[in-house]
Amino acid sequence: MPLTRKARTVGSSLVITIPSQIAKAHDIEDGDELEIIPAGIGEFLIKKVKKRPKKK
């Protein structure tokens, strides 16, 4: 399911948002660590590598 998002500047970084439906479907939550892997010119693989510990 292709999805188009616009990159925007926040401070000195570029940010791309993940829609809540996709985040929920892939168990991505605020604070989770994601790895961005270049896969070719203009292509990337995004992989969840670490889940943030739950607050008690």
N, C-alpha and C positions, 0 to 999 in steps of 0.2 A: 504494500500500500504506500505509494509515493506521497511524500509530504513536503511542502515548501515552507521554509521559515526564513526570516530576514535576520542577518547578524546585526547587532547594534553595539555601540561603544558604551562601556561602563568603566569609568576611570581610564586606565591605559590598556584594558582588555576588550576583546570582542566576545559577545555573549550570544548564544543560540538557545532559545527556550525549548523545552520538551513538553508537548501537550499532556495534560493530566491523565487523559485516557491511556496514552502510551506508557507514561510513567507507572501507572497502576498495573497495567497488563504485564509489565516487565519488573515489577517489584522494586522500582527506583523511588527512593524517598530523599527528602532534604538531608544533606550531609553525606549521602553515599558517595563513594569514590568511583569515578569513571575513567577509563583509559581510552585515549584517542589515538588510534593507530593509522598512520598514512597508508592508503591502499593503492595509490596511483595519483596521477595529477588531478587534483580537485575531488578526490574520493577518500573517505575515511571510514574506519570501522570503530564504533563506540561500544565499549565493553565494560560492564559493571565488574569491578574488581574487589570492592570491599564495602560491606554494609556498616553504617554508623551504629555504634552500640546504643541500645534503647536506654532512655533516661529512667531512673527508678523513682 
